[in-house]
């Protein structure tokens, strides 16, 4: 038997953006534990905005487990927060609102800033560096500095060692800004792994004395890009059937539900969705082929394949909860009749 360090990780009850929380317990197993072997565990919800002190017990239900690349015999355990009965989802449990569909695919593009001493990494003590332009996918000290790439490479290695389906990294448009991408098959998998990748990044930067800034527009109303978390999505029907009529009905549903999407696409999005810096206005809905200034970008491949494939919603921001984003996207898609639904009617 081996003693394993189990890091139980969950989202707290803070709004509008939940924080990651984690604590460790030690359990003995003959080999790396399966999800089914991991027990429920409790925590003090009064310290995480999830309960009152007079009735503070909340329950952690493991939903995914990954090897912990930073610990010997370690496991990272993603959890949902449940009520004390261990069955009823807590009000803060946004994962529990996602429609269960193993054939839905999501890909999230997580942008963020490195911050040190209250400003983006590489910014001077006052003012700004040279205007943005050379930093996107840049290389060299003047563009990326001396430590950012070291961190993103180590983070990439940790994600891959944990079994997270990390698909790539690049320096972004503003200095000190980077991006990583996560893809997952199943309606919850990519969202689980975005949260776990965020956790690994935050934990990793502790030793560098550098913070991660997920706010969508940390530099305010300036000529510097904000940070998004573009959501690429497809269902089995979109990939295999699709068609122009279905696509147009889908876009009408997204337009009708514009406010519901914006409500869960991350706080302060009005600062980012201005119609500038490759964004659409927060007050309108639009779509366009290869248009990075639209609400939804339609890839050329989608049109060329008979309106089949995936679409990219560019409105979610870097601070958004991928569980809530996935939930709302699937809710809107579910409103659109498919050929099978029409035949049944």
KEBA-398492 format. One record per residue (C-alpha): x negated, y negated, z negated; residue number from 1. Coordinates in Angstrom, 1 decimal. Each point is the difference from the previous one (the first is absolute). Example, Ala and Ser with C-alpha at 12.3 -4.5 7.8 and 13.67 -1.06 7.14 Angstrom:
2
-12.3 4.5 -7.8 1
-1.4 -3.4 0.7 2
***
This chain:
345
0.0 0.0 0.0 1
-1.2 -3.5 0.8 2
1.0 -3.2 -1.7 3
1.3 -2.5 2.6 4
0.3 -3.7 -0.4 5
3.5 -0.9 1.3 6
0.5 -3.7 0.8 7
3.7 -0.6 0.0 8
0.7 -3.1 2.1 9
3.3 -1.9 0.3 10
1.6 -3.3 0.8 11
1.1 -2.3 -2.8 12
3.1 -2.1 -0.2 13
-1.4 -3.4 0.8 14
1.7 -2.0 2.7 15
-0.1 -1.0 2.8 16
-3.1 2.2 0.3 17
-0.6 3.1 -2.1 18
-3.5 0.7 -1.4 19
-1.8 3.3 0.0 20
-0.5 1.6 -3.4 21
-2.0 3.1 -0.9 22
-0.9 2.2 -3.0 23
-1.9 3.2 -0.4 24
0.9 3.3 -1.6 25
-2.1 3.1 -0.2 26
1.5 3.4 0.9 27
-1.6 3.4 0.7 28
0.6 1.8 3.3 29
-1.7 3.0 1.7 30
-0.4 -2.1 3.2 31
1.0 -3.4 1.3 32
3.6 -0.5 -1.1 33
2.9 0.2 2.4 34
2.8 -2.6 -0.3 35
2.3 2.7 -1.5 36
-2.5 0.6 -2.8 37
-0.1 -3.7 -1.1 38
2.2 -0.7 -3.0 39
2.3 -3.0 -0.6 40
-1.7 -2.6 -2.2 41
1.3 -3.0 -1.9 42
-1.1 -3.6 -0.5 43
1.0 -3.2 -1.9 44
2.3 -1.8 2.4 45
0.2 -3.0 -2.3 46
-3.5 -0.9 1.0 47
0.6 0.2 3.8 48
3.4 -1.9 0.3 49
1.8 3.3 0.3 50
1.7 0.4 -3.4 51
0.7 -1.8 -3.3 52
-2.0 0.7 -3.1 53
3.0 1.5 -1.8 54
0.3 2.7 2.7 55
-3.3 0.0 1.8 56
-0.5 3.5 1.3 57
-0.4 0.4 3.8 58
-1.0 3.2 1.9 59
-2.6 0.5 2.7 60
0.9 2.6 2.6 61
-2.9 1.1 2.2 62
0.8 -0.2 3.7 63
-3.4 0.3 1.7 64
-3.5 1.1 -1.2 65
-3.4 -0.7 1.5 66
-3.6 0.8 -1.0 67
-1.6 -2.9 -1.8 68
-3.2 -0.7 1.9 69
-1.4 -2.1 -2.9 70
0.4 2.6 -2.7 71
-1.3 3.5 -0.6 72
3.0 2.3 -0.2 73
2.3 -3.0 0.5 74
3.4 -0.2 1.5 75
2.0 -3.1 1.1 76
3.7 0.6 -0.7 77
2.5 -2.4 1.7 78
3.2 -0.2 -2.1 79
3.6 -1.2 0.1 80
1.4 -1.6 -3.1 81
3.0 1.7 -1.4 82
2.4 -0.6 -2.9 83
-0.6 2.0 -3.2 84
2.1 3.0 1.4 85
-2.7 0.5 2.5 86
2.6 0.2 2.8 87
1.5 -3.4 0.5 88
-2.2 -2.5 2.0 89
-0.9 -3.1 -1.9 90
1.3 -3.3 1.4 91
-3.6 -0.9 1.0 92
-0.4 3.3 1.9 93
0.0 -1.3 3.6 94
-1.4 3.3 1.4 95
3.3 1.7 -1.1 96
2.0 -2.2 2.4 97
-1.7 1.2 3.2 98
2.1 2.3 2.3 99
-1.7 3.4 0.0 100
-1.0 0.7 3.6 101
-3.0 2.2 0.7 102
0.1 -1.0 3.7 103
-0.5 -3.8 -0.6 104
-3.5 -1.3 0.5 105
-1.4 -3.2 -1.5 106
-3.2 -1.7 0.5 107
-0.9 -3.0 -2.2 108
-2.8 -2.6 0.7 109
-1.1 -1.4 -3.3 110
-1.8 -3.3 0.1 111
-1.5 -1.6 -3.1 112
-2.7 -2.5 -1.1 113
-3.0 0.6 -2.1 114
-0.2 -2.8 -2.7 115
-2.8 -1.1 -2.3 116
-0.1 -3.0 -2.3 117
3.5 -1.0 1.1 118
-0.6 -0.2 3.8 119
-0.3 2.4 2.9 120
-3.3 1.9 0.2 121
-2.4 -2.0 2.1 122
1.7 -3.4 -0.4 123
-2.2 -2.9 -1.3 124
0.6 -1.4 -3.5 125
2.0 -2.9 1.6 126
1.6 -0.3 3.4 127
0.0 2.7 2.7 128
-2.4 2.1 2.0 129
-0.2 -0.4 3.8 130
3.5 0.3 1.6 131
1.5 3.5 0.5 132
-0.9 1.6 3.3 133
-3.2 2.0 -0.5 134
1.2 1.9 -3.1 135
2.5 2.3 1.6 136
-1.7 3.4 0.5 137
-3.2 -1.9 -0.7 138
-3.4 1.2 -0.8 139
-3.1 -1.6 -1.6 140
-0.6 -1.9 -3.2 141
1.4 -3.3 1.1 142
3.3 1.7 0.9 143
0.5 2.6 -2.7 144
-2.5 -0.7 -2.7 145
-2.1 2.5 -1.9 146
2.4 2.1 -2.1 147
3.4 0.1 1.7 148
-0.9 2.7 2.5 149
-1.6 2.1 -2.8 150
3.3 -0.1 -1.9 151
2.2 0.8 3.0 152
-2.2 2.9 1.0 153
0.0 1.4 -3.5 154
3.7 -0.4 -0.2 155
0.4 1.8 3.3 156
-2.1 2.9 -1.2 157
2.0 0.2 -3.2 158
3.3 0.0 1.8 159
-1.1 2.8 2.4 160
-1.5 2.0 -2.9 161
3.4 -0.3 -1.8 162
1.8 1.4 3.1 163
1.7 -3.3 0.8 164
0.7 -0.4 3.7 165
-2.0 -3.2 0.4 166
-0.2 -0.9 3.7 167
-2.4 -2.9 0.2 168
-1.5 -3.3 -1.3 169
-0.9 -3.3 1.5 170
-1.0 -3.5 -1.1 171
2.9 -2.4 0.5 172
0.6 -3.5 1.4 173
-0.9 -2.0 -3.1 174
-3.3 0.3 -1.7 175
0.1 2.4 -3.0 176
3.1 1.6 1.5 177
0.1 3.7 0.9 178
2.5 2.7 1.0 179
0.5 3.8 -0.3 180
2.7 2.1 1.6 181
1.9 3.0 -1.4 182
2.2 2.4 2.0 183
2.3 2.7 -1.3 184
2.6 2.4 1.3 185
3.1 0.0 -2.2 186
2.0 -2.9 -1.3 187
-2.1 -0.4 -3.3 188
-3.4 1.3 0.8 189
-1.6 -3.2 1.5 190
1.5 -2.1 -2.8 191
-1.4 2.3 -2.7 192
-3.4 -0.2 1.7 193
0.0 -3.7 0.3 194
0.6 -0.4 -3.7 195
-2.7 2.6 -0.7 196
-2.5 -1.7 2.3 197
0.8 -3.4 -1.7 198
-0.7 1.7 -3.3 199
-3.4 1.3 1.2 200
-0.9 -3.4 1.4 201
0.9 -1.8 -3.2 202
-1.9 2.5 -2.2 203
-3.0 -0.1 2.3 204
-0.5 -3.7 0.0 205
-0.1 -0.1 -3.9 206
-3.7 1.0 0.2 207
-0.7 -2.8 2.5 208
1.6 -2.8 -2.0 209
2.2 -0.8 3.0 210
3.8 -0.3 0.1 211
2.5 1.1 2.7 212
2.5 -2.7 0.9 213
3.1 1.5 1.6 214
1.9 -3.3 0.2 215
1.3 -0.6 3.5 216
-1.3 -3.6 0.3 217
-2.6 -0.6 -2.7 218
-1.5 -3.0 1.8 219
3.4 -1.7 0.2 220
1.1 -2.2 2.9 221
-3.4 -0.1 1.8 222
-1.2 1.1 3.3 223
-1.1 3.4 -1.4 224
1.9 3.2 0.7 225
2.1 1.6 -2.7 226
0.1 3.7 -0.8 227
2.6 2.4 1.3 228
0.8 3.7 -0.4 229
1.5 0.8 3.5 230
2.2 3.0 -0.1 231
-0.1 2.4 3.0 232
2.9 2.4 0.0 233
1.7 2.7 2.0 234
2.7 2.6 -0.5 235
0.2 3.3 1.8 236
2.9 -1.5 2.0 237
-2.1 -3.0 1.0 238
-2.9 2.2 1.1 239
2.0 2.7 1.9 240
3.2 -1.7 1.2 241
-0.1 -3.7 -0.3 242
1.2 -1.9 3.1 243
0.6 -3.7 0.7 244
3.6 0.0 -1.2 245
-1.0 1.5 -3.4 246
-3.0 -2.4 -0.3 247
2.2 -3.0 0.6 248
2.5 1.2 -2.5 249
-2.8 0.5 -2.5 250
-1.3 -3.6 0.5 251
3.6 -1.3 -0.5 252
0.1 1.9 -3.4 253
-3.4 -1.4 -1.0 254
1.2 -3.5 0.9 255
3.3 0.5 -2.0 256
-2.0 1.1 -3.0 257
-2.7 -2.6 0.3 258
0.6 -1.5 -3.5 259
0.0 3.5 -1.6 260
-3.4 0.8 1.5 261
-1.5 -3.4 -0.9 262
1.2 0.6 -3.6 263
-2.3 3.0 -0.4 264
-2.9 -0.9 2.3 265
-2.0 -1.6 -2.6 266
0.1 -3.2 -2.1 267
-0.8 -3.5 1.4 268
0.4 1.2 3.5 269
1.3 -3.4 1.0 270
-3.6 -1.2 -0.4 271
-1.2 2.6 2.5 272
2.9 0.4 2.5 273
-0.2 -3.5 1.5 274
-0.2 0.8 3.7 275
-3.8 -0.7 -0.1 276
-3.0 2.3 -0.5 277
1.6 2.9 1.9 278
3.3 0.0 -1.9 279
3.6 -0.6 0.7 280
2.2 -2.5 -1.9 281
1.5 1.4 -3.2 282
3.4 -1.5 1.1 283
0.3 1.8 3.3 284
-0.2 3.5 1.4 285
-1.8 0.8 3.2 286
-1.7 2.8 1.9 287
-2.3 0.1 3.0 288
-2.3 2.3 1.9 289
-3.5 -0.3 -1.4 290
1.1 -3.2 -1.7 291
-1.9 -0.6 -3.3 292
2.1 -3.1 -0.6 293
3.2 2.0 -0.1 294
1.8 1.6 -3.0 295
-0.4 3.4 1.7 296
-2.7 0.7 2.5 297
1.0 2.5 2.6 298
-3.1 1.9 1.3 299
-0.4 0.4 3.8 300
-0.1 3.7 -0.6 301
3.5 -0.1 -1.4 302
1.5 -1.6 3.1 303
-2.1 2.1 2.4 304
1.1 3.2 -1.7 305
3.7 -0.8 0.6 306
0.6 -2.0 -3.2 307
-1.4 2.8 -2.2 308
-2.7 0.0 -2.6 309
-0.7 -2.4 -2.9 310
0.7 -3.7 -0.8 311
-2.0 -2.4 -2.2 312
1.8 -2.3 -2.5 313
-2.5 -2.8 -0.5 314
2.0 -1.8 -2.8 315
-1.0 2.0 -3.1 316
-2.8 -1.7 -1.9 317
-3.0 1.2 -1.8 318
1.6 -0.1 -3.4 319
3.1 1.9 1.0 320
1.0 3.3 -1.6 321
-0.2 2.6 2.7 322
2.7 2.1 -1.7 323
2.5 -2.9 0.3 324
-1.1 -0.7 3.6 325
0.4 3.6 1.1 326
3.3 0.2 -1.8 327
1.5 -3.1 1.8 328
-1.4 1.0 3.4 329
1.6 3.5 -0.2 330
3.3 -1.5 -1.4 331
0.3 -2.3 3.1 332
-0.9 2.9 2.4 333
2.7 2.1 -1.6 334
2.6 -2.5 1.0 335
-0.7 0.5 3.7 336
2.0 2.8 1.7 337
-2.0 2.6 1.9 338
1.3 2.2 2.8 339
0.7 2.8 -2.5 340
2.0 -2.4 -2.3 341
2.0 -1.3 3.0 342
0.8 3.5 1.1 343
1.1 1.0 -3.5 344
2.3 -3.0 -0.2 345
***
